[in-house]
Amino acid sequence: MFPYRDDNPTILTPVSTIALIVLNVVAWVVVQGMGSEPLLSRSVCQLGLIPGELLHRVPLGTPVAVGPGVDCVLGGTTAWYTPLSSMFLHGGWLHLLGNMWFLWVFGNNVEDSMGHGRFVVFYVLCGLAAAAAQILVSPGSTIPMVGASGAISGVMGAYIVLYPRVKVHMLVFLFIFITRIAVPAWMMLGYWFLLQVLGGLPMLANESGGVAFWAHTGGFITGMLVIWLFRDPELVARRLRAVSAYGTYA
């Protein structure tokens, strides 16, 4: 299932959401060379989050292969900033485009509920909480983690609290057939969250690469909890009045 829009108008221009998308794209183009080697592997090595390196759980100088002819040499002293820098890196075009699309679909309405500045702080906080969740599950991991999906998961967690009944329109792929459906946000996002939890269970038994399921889970739960601190009651009331004019559910 892939969401492509929601029935949820905005009252503010989502400048922070747009700015975050631009920053991610700029990082992909300038820092990661649009996925070309060796820039992609070097960026993942130097700016990606590696839990074992951050917590000094691996010996100094440990080599880890991250791409064709590129090894990370772990144990550096500058890993402290990687929980933040890793939020703006991606592993490929589909990774980037998928994350940015989810951020656009759900981010503009969450920004609408708290204002531009608060949204940036909220986004970064959810991203850091997502990184902390992944570190907690795999503290000695030498697998680099990159991507904005932890922070975006926090945005999705906030969305399910703020707008549980809003209809989300999705493309559903059934073998060679594609169809469209519209379901309440609580159903779509609840199903997505369940998939993250189920996908993360094997990681509790052994370390593996691929999707950082527990980062998604941690970001989502953080978003659900801290939205109550970041939401602006005046903006929420204002947008409820605006949304009621459209006849949609908020």
C-alpha positions in Angstrom: 0.0 0.0 0.0 1.3 3.4 -0.9 -0.5 6.7 0.2 -0.6 9.4 -2.4 -2.9 12.0 -0.8 -5.2 12.7 2.1 -8.5 14.6 2.5 -6.9 17.1 4.9 -6.5 20.7 3.8 -4.0 23.0 5.4 -4.3 26.6 6.6 -0.5 27.4 6.7 2.0 27.1 3.9 4.2 24.2 5.0 7.5 26.0 4.7 9.3 23.8 7.2 8.1 20.6 5.6 9.3 21.9 2.2 12.6 23.1 3.7 13.3 19.6 5.2 12.6 18.0 1.9 15.0 20.4 0.2 17.7 19.7 2.8 17.4 16.0 2.2 17.5 16.4 -1.5 20.5 18.7 -1.3 22.3 16.2 0.9 21.6 13.5 -1.6 22.9 15.5 -4.5 25.9 17.3 -2.9 27.1 15.0 -0.1 26.1 11.7 -1.6 26.6 12.4 -5.3 23.1 11.2 -6.2 24.1 7.7 -5.2 27.4 7.5 -7.2 30.4 5.8 -5.7 32.5 6.3 -3.8 30.6 9.4 -2.5 27.6 7.3 -1.4 29.6 4.8 0.6 31.9 7.4 2.1 28.9 9.5 3.3 27.3 6.5 4.9 30.6 5.6 6.6 31.4 9.1 7.8 27.9 10.5 8.6 25.8 7.4 9.1 24.9 6.3 12.6 26.9 3.2 13.7 25.8 2.3 17.2 28.9 0.3 18.1 31.1 3.2 17.1 29.0 5.8 18.9 29.0 3.8 22.1 32.7 2.8 21.7 31.7 -0.9 21.8 34.0 -1.9 18.9 37.8 -1.8 18.9 39.5 1.2 17.4 40.3 0.7 13.8 37.7 -2.1 13.1 37.1 -2.2 9.3 33.5 -2.6 8.0 32.7 -2.9 4.3 30.0 -0.4 3.3 30.3 -0.4 -0.5 32.5 -1.3 -3.5 36.0 -0.8 -2.4 35.0 1.4 0.6 35.6 0.3 4.2 34.6 2.2 7.3 37.4 2.3 9.9 35.5 2.4 13.2 36.4 3.9 16.5 36.5 7.6 15.4 36.1 10.4 17.9 33.6 12.4 15.8 30.7 9.9 15.8 28.7 12.0 18.4 26.9 14.0 15.6 25.9 11.0 13.5 22.4 10.6 15.1 21.6 14.0 13.6 23.6 13.8 10.3 22.3 10.3 9.5 18.7 11.8 9.4 19.5 13.6 6.2 21.2 10.8 4.3 19.7 8.0 2.2 20.8 4.7 0.7 19.3 5.1 -2.8 16.9 6.9 -5.0 13.8 4.9 -3.9 14.8 5.3 -0.3 14.9 9.1 -0.7 11.8 9.5 -2.9 9.7 7.2 -0.6 10.7 9.1 2.5 10.1 12.5 1.0 6.7 11.5 -0.3 5.6 10.3 3.1 6.9 13.5 4.7 4.9 15.6 2.2 1.7 13.6 2.6 1.7 13.7 6.4 4.1 16.5 7.4 2.1 19.5 6.1 -0.9 18.8 8.3 1.2 18.1 11.4 3.1 21.3 10.8 -0.3 23.0 10.5 -1.1 22.0 14.1 2.0 23.5 15.7 3.6 26.1 13.5 6.8 26.2 11.5 9.5 26.4 14.2 7.9 23.9 16.6 7.6 21.4 13.7 11.4 21.5 13.0 12.1 20.9 16.7 9.5 18.1 16.8 10.9 16.5 13.7 14.5 16.5 14.9 13.4 15.2 18.4 11.5 12.3 16.8 14.5 11.5 14.6 16.8 11.4 17.6 14.4 9.2 19.6 14.2 6.9 16.6 18.0 6.6 16.6 18.0 6.0 20.3 15.5 3.1 19.9 17.7 1.5 17.2 20.8 1.9 19.4 18.9 0.3 22.4 18.1 -2.8 20.4 21.5 -3.1 18.7 24.1 -1.2 20.9 27.1 -3.1 19.4 26.0 -3.0 15.8 28.6 -2.0 13.2 25.9 -1.6 10.5 25.5 2.1 9.5 22.0 3.5 9.7 20.8 6.3 7.4 17.5 7.8 6.4 14.8 10.3 7.5 12.3 7.5 8.1 12.7 7.6 11.9 11.8 11.3 12.1 9.0 10.8 9.5 7.7 8.0 11.6 7.3 10.5 14.4 5.3 12.7 12.1 3.1 9.8 11.3 2.6 9.1 15.0 1.5 12.6 15.5 -0.9 12.4 12.5 -2.7 9.4 13.9 -3.3 11.3 17.2 -4.4 14.6 15.5 -6.4 13.3 12.5 -7.4 9.6 13.1 -10.5 9.8 11.0 -9.2 11.7 8.0 -9.3 9.6 4.8 -6.0 8.6 3.3 -6.0 7.6 -0.4 -3.7 4.8 -1.3 -2.5 2.7 -4.2 -2.8 -1.0 -3.5 -0.7 -3.4 -5.6 -2.2 -6.8 -6.1 0.2 -8.9 -8.2 -0.1 -7.3 -11.6 -3.2 -5.2 -10.7 -3.2 -1.8 -9.1 -6.3 -0.3 -7.4 -7.1 2.7 -5.2 -8.7 2.7 -1.8 -9.4 5.4 0.8 -9.3 4.4 4.5 -9.2 6.3 7.8 -5.7 7.4 8.9 -5.9 5.3 12.1 -6.4 2.2 9.9 -3.6 2.9 7.4 -1.1 4.1 10.0 -2.0 1.5 12.6 -1.4 -1.2 10.0 1.9 0.4 9.0 3.0 0.5 12.7 2.0 -3.2 13.2 4.2 -4.1 10.2 7.2 -2.3 11.8 6.8 -4.1 15.1 6.5 -7.5 13.4 9.4 -6.7 11.1 11.6 -5.7 14.1 11.0 -8.9 16.2 13.7 -11.0 14.4 16.2 -8.2 15.2 15.8 -8.9 18.9 17.3 -12.4 18.3 20.1 -11.4 15.9 21.7 -8.4 14.2 20.8 -7.9 10.6 20.9 -5.2 8.0 18.1 -3.8 5.9 15.2 -1.8 7.4 15.6 -0.2 10.8 12.3 -1.3 12.1 12.9 -0.3 15.7 13.9 3.2 14.6 10.5 3.5 12.9 8.7 2.1 16.0 10.6 4.4 18.4 9.9 7.5 16.2 6.2 6.7 15.8 5.7 6.2 19.6 7.6 9.4 20.3 5.5 11.3 17.9 2.3 10.0 19.5 3.5 11.1 22.9 5.2 14.5 22.4 2.5 15.8 20.0 0.6 16.8 23.1 3.5 19.1 24.1 4.0 20.6 20.6 0.5 21.1 19.3 -0.7 24.8 19.4 -4.3 24.9 20.7 -5.0 28.1 18.7 -3.8 26.6 15.5 -5.7 23.3 16.1 -8.9 25.2 16.7 -8.4 27.4 13.7 -7.8 24.5 11.4 -10.8 22.6 12.8 -13.0 25.5 11.7 -11.3 25.5 8.3 -11.6 21.8 7.8 -15.3 21.7 8.8 -16.0 23.9 5.9 -14.6 21.2 3.6 -16.8 18.6 5.2 -13.9 16.3 6.1 -13.0 14.7 9.4 -10.2 16.1 11.6 
